[in-house]
């Protein structure tokens, strides 16, 4: 009977650590999302600006640009792909609007993709662009 209690105790301890780990991971991502919702100096949050650029540039997107964006976000894990796609689309839309473009081009997509990617991910970004045989030499200065 004592061995059963000891085994059950270890089972409970194992699950306590698993649940603590899972809650910590979830809390980390919720905390990051919380910071995106906080207003900046201009009164708008990062998410407000992302939504603004997506909505303001919606009319500039054609099917070719949308397909290129879908191809760019392929390496992002499926659970995070929609969020990454929205963030990258917002940055691409910002680049296109700042250029006063009449349509989102592949140039805008590559520049926005690089600008939306955190520096820690530049190595995987460049290896993915190389794998897809996309020339990004004109944008190497953005990778500094």
Secondary structure as the mmCIF struct_conf table of DSSP 4:
data_model
#
loop_
_struct_conf.conf_type_id
_struct_conf.id
_struct_conf.beg_label_comp_id
_struct_conf.beg_label_asym_id
_struct_conf.beg_label_seq_id
_struct_conf.end_label_comp_id
_struct_conf.end_label_asym_id
_struct_conf.end_label_seq_id
HELX_RH_AL_P HELX_RH_AL_P1 UNK A 2 UNK A 37
BEND BEND1 UNK A 38 UNK A 38
STRN STRN1 UNK A 39 UNK A 39
TURN_TY1_P TURN_TY1_P1 UNK A 41 UNK A 42
BEND BEND2 UNK A 43 UNK A 43
STRN STRN2 UNK A 45 UNK A 45
HELX_RH_AL_P HELX_RH_AL_P2 UNK A 46 UNK A 57
HELX_RH_3T_P HELX_RH_3T_P1 UNK A 58 UNK A 60
HELX_RH_AL_P HELX_RH_AL_P3 UNK A 63 UNK A 72
TURN_TY1_P TURN_TY1_P2 UNK A 73 UNK A 75
BEND BEND3 UNK A 76 UNK A 76
HELX_RH_AL_P HELX_RH_AL_P4 UNK A 78 UNK A 98
TURN_TY1_P TURN_TY1_P3 UNK A 99 UNK A 100
BEND BEND4 UNK A 102 UNK A 103
HELX_RH_AL_P HELX_RH_AL_P5 UNK A 106 UNK A 116
BEND BEND5 UNK A 117 UNK A 117
HELX_RH_3T_P HELX_RH_3T_P2 UNK A 119 UNK A 121
HELX_RH_AL_P HELX_RH_AL_P6 UNK A 122 UNK A 131
TURN_TY1_P TURN_TY1_P4 UNK A 132 UNK A 133
HELX_RH_3T_P HELX_RH_3T_P3 UNK A 137 UNK A 143
#
